């Protein structure tokens, strides 16, 4: 059985923006949800799912083991980490912020849940809807994460100076070793140094602006952020979403109603409605009270207007757009597209689109990578070149010694 570790996604934002509701909607895991700042103290960790509509399971009857299939739609598991709300000064420890940020070390992508309705201030306190600018929340959070990374880099900076300027070690190598725990790799370090004009600048000459610029660039390369513009079920939320789109046209911004998704998931779990996460419609199949019908009618109008609640779209944007991962289905018998026991398409892996078949083999198991000989596209029967990148939806047979 394939045992590749799951993609991790950090759920971040200020208090009371709807993070815990988003997390609960995506995982159906019970968490504390309250209009009180700092309801979440310890990080909530659960399993959410990205949706794959163009999976091979539409035309092949499969026996999924490491993922789920609902009416021909694949759902691949990802790990979600919901950390406590961040407030200005979090990187310095305000509100236990640096402790909360530390929970995000290994997450390669973040979803920033923003209160697009402007009904909470920068501290997460309730205010009149529309009176707080959601654009400021995006600026604040990115700055907090960047300053947090900068503070980690600056720690024991004299050692970096000593290694680079006196021991003549490569600054890329030195910084890569220091930042490995944050998931920032060598390629990202080198690109950040080059973009910040710091490749040739002696570490002893770095100033505050240099630390911040390098950290900000390294973070954007190693931890891209998807914005979930939450509370679009409110009129002010729609206006806030438009403002976010106008201000940040280059960012991934998904209109979201975490409350609507949570209501649909709970209703589906109770057999009240038939609903697949990410769908733009649902079907009432149970006996609903007048109050439940009124809520469901509002949600139906929301889906008609926006196409979905946005929760699954945000997860998909994080994995397939921000990280640029693809789904690959490894098999042992390419003719039957199965494992040795005859299970058809038993596993689904989410891997970077830059991966080759050999990389996938190493990701499954080091021994398989070392014994790698070639790979076969099971659907076409074509052998893959050793340096050929895998594609989304590829059914892959790995041939090993």
Secondary structure, DSSP 8 states (H G I E B T S, - for coil): -------EEEEE-STTSSHHHHHHHHH-------SSTT---S-EEEEEEEEETT-GGGTS----SSEEEETTEEEEEEEEEE-----TTGGGTGGGHHHHHHTTTT-SEEEEEEETT--B-TTS-B--TTSS-HHHHHHHHHHHHHHHHHHHHHTTHHHHHIIIIIS---HHHHHHHHHGGGT--HHHHHHHHHHTT-SSS-GGG--HHHHHHHHHHHHHHHSEEEEEEE-TTSHHHHHHHHHHHHH-TTS-EEE--HHHHHHHHHHHHTTSEE--TT-S--EE-S---HHHHHHHHHHHHHHHHHSS-SHHHHHHIIIIIIS-EEEEEEESBTTTTB-TT--BT---EEEETT-BHHHHHHHH-HHHHHTEEEEEETTT--EE-TT-B--TTEEEEEEE-
